[in-house]
């Protein structure tokens, strides 16, 4: 069973950090990134020797940048999508609530998530469970279109550690596969659909 996670295209807030609207739309570049991802996914691309990426269903964050990313993907794949509030981004900087150490030689301190991050982790867990249920129902990989903080938190849940961060690019794909009783991180930041000049964070 595979779960595909796509970060939305470049948002206006990413370009203009003075804008305090966390629900900003895509930029023109972000729209082009989403269109390229949709066109690429519609070819059922080969990811490795004998493995192709098929998408059976799509779940999308309710925020504008994710919804606008979903439209060209759904059109290219000729399938609908479901809005899922669990896939929405945090309204705070997630990285500010993660453990840190003074050097890579120092063990991470004993960490208890603060309430604001603990609640967000519960949301991320619910989002992951919803994606799993969709994948089990369709018998094909499900695509979740979401945000950097939410996807990173789901990956931390899958790895069982809050001590790692993930740098996720706009419209990049991350693929998790459940097999042999555990999660396998198959792809991180898959961006074959984007020319280098259009790869943004």
C-alpha positions in Angstrom: 0.0 0.0 0.0 1.4 3.4 -1.1 0.7 6.9 0.2 1.9 9.8 -2.0 2.2 13.2 -0.5 2.6 16.4 -2.6 3.4 19.8 -1.3 1.4 22.6 -2.9 2.9 24.8 -5.6 4.7 28.0 -4.7 2.4 30.3 -2.8 2.2 34.1 -2.8 3.2 34.1 0.9 6.4 32.3 0.1 7.4 35.2 -2.2 6.2 38.0 -0.1 6.8 37.1 3.6 5.4 40.5 4.7 2.0 39.2 3.8 0.4 37.8 7.0 -2.2 35.9 5.0 -1.4 32.2 5.7 -4.2 31.2 3.4 -2.6 32.8 0.3 -3.1 31.6 -3.3 -0.5 30.2 -5.7 1.8 32.4 -7.7 1.9 32.1 -11.5 4.9 29.8 -11.0 3.1 27.8 -8.5 0.3 27.2 -11.0 2.7 26.1 -13.6 4.4 23.7 -11.2 0.9 22.2 -10.4 0.1 21.9 -14.1 3.4 20.1 -14.8 2.9 17.7 -11.9 -0.6 16.8 -13.2 0.7 16.3 -16.8 3.5 14.1 -15.5 1.3 12.0 -13.2 -1.1 11.4 -16.1 1.7 9.6 -18.0 1.8 7.0 -15.1 5.5 7.6 -14.9 8.1 4.8 -14.3 9.8 5.4 -11.0 12.2 2.6 -11.1 12.7 -0.8 -12.8 9.2 -2.1 -13.3 7.3 0.3 -10.9 4.9 2.9 -12.2 3.1 5.6 -10.2 -0.7 5.2 -10.4 -3.1 7.3 -8.3 -6.5 6.0 -7.4 -7.8 8.9 -5.3 -6.9 12.4 -4.1 -7.4 14.1 -0.8 -6.6 17.8 -0.5 -6.1 20.4 2.3 -8.9 23.1 2.4 -6.3 25.9 2.1 -6.3 27.9 -1.2 -2.8 27.0 -2.3 -3.5 23.2 -2.0 -6.9 23.5 -3.6 -5.4 25.4 -6.6 -2.7 22.7 -6.8 -5.4 20.0 -6.9 -7.4 21.3 -9.8 -4.9 20.6 -12.7 -4.0 17.3 -11.1 -7.6 16.1 -10.9 -8.2 17.3 -14.5 -5.1 15.5 -15.9 -5.9 12.3 -14.0 -9.6 12.5 -14.7 -10.6 11.8 -11.1 -12.2 13.9 -8.5 -10.8 14.9 -5.1 -12.0 15.1 -1.6 -11.2 18.0 0.7 -9.8 16.9 4.0 -9.5 19.3 6.9 -6.9 17.1 8.6 -4.5 17.9 5.7 -4.4 21.6 6.5 -1.2 23.4 7.6 -0.4 24.4 11.1 -1.1 28.1 12.0 2.3 28.3 13.7 5.9 27.5 12.8 6.2 23.8 13.5 10.1 23.8 13.6 10.0 26.1 16.6 8.5 23.3 18.6 10.8 20.5 17.8 13.8 19.3 19.9 17.3 20.5 19.1 20.8 19.9 20.4 23.9 22.1 20.5 25.9 19.8 18.1 25.5 16.6 16.1 27.7 14.8 18.7 25.3 15.6 21.5 22.3 13.4 22.2 18.9 15.0 21.8 17.3 16.0 25.1 14.4 14.1 26.5 11.5 15.7 24.7 7.8 16.2 25.6 5.9 17.9 22.8 4.3 21.1 23.9 0.5 21.1 23.7 0.3 23.1 20.5 2.5 20.6 18.6 1.0 17.5 20.3 -2.4 18.6 19.0 -0.9 19.1 15.5 0.6 15.6 15.6 -2.8 14.2 16.4 -4.2 16.0 13.4 -1.4 14.6 11.2 -2.1 11.1 12.5 -5.7 11.4 11.6 -4.7 12.7 8.1 -2.5 9.6 7.6 -5.2 7.2 8.8 -7.6 8.8 6.2 -5.1 8.4 3.4 -4.5 4.7 4.4 -8.3 4.1 4.4 -8.6 5.6 0.9 -5.7 3.5 -0.4 -7.2 0.3 1.1 -10.6 1.1 -0.5 -9.2 1.9 -4.0 -6.5 -0.7 -4.0 -4.2 2.0 -5.6 -1.9 4.7 -4.2 -3.7 7.7 -2.8 -2.4 11.2 -3.3 -2.6 13.7 -0.4 -2.0 17.4 -1.4 -0.9 19.3 1.7 1.8 21.5 3.2 5.4 21.3 4.4 4.7 21.3 8.1 1.9 18.7 7.9 3.8 16.3 5.5 7.0 16.6 7.7 5.0 15.8 10.8 3.4 12.7 9.1 6.9 11.6 8.2 8.1 12.0 11.8 5.1 9.9 12.9 6.1 7.2 10.4 9.7 7.2 11.5 8.8 7.4 15.2 11.0 10.4 15.9 10.5 14.2 16.4 14.3 14.8 16.0 14.4 15.1 12.2 13.2 17.8 9.8 12.5 17.5 6.1 13.1 20.1 3.4 10.2 19.7 1.0 10.0 21.5 -2.4 6.9 22.9 -4.0 4.9 20.1 -5.8 7.6 17.5 -4.9 6.3 14.0 -4.2 7.1 11.9 -1.1 6.0 8.3 -1.3 5.5 6.0 1.7 4.9 2.3 1.3 3.5 0.0 4.1 4.9 -3.5 3.8 6.3 -6.2 6.1 4.7 -4.5 9.0 6.4 -1.1 8.8 6.5 2.1 6.8 9.2 2.4 4.0 10.2 5.9 2.7 10.4 5.1 -1.0 10.8 8.6 -2.4 11.5 12.0 -0.9 11.3 15.2 -2.9 10.6 13.5 -6.2 10.6 16.4 -8.7 11.2 14.8 -12.1 8.3 16.9 -13.5 10.1 20.2 -12.7 12.9 21.9 -14.6 15.7 23.0 -12.2 14.8 26.7 -12.5 11.2 25.9 -11.3 12.3 24.0 -8.1 11.3 26.2 -5.2 11.0 25.8 -1.5 
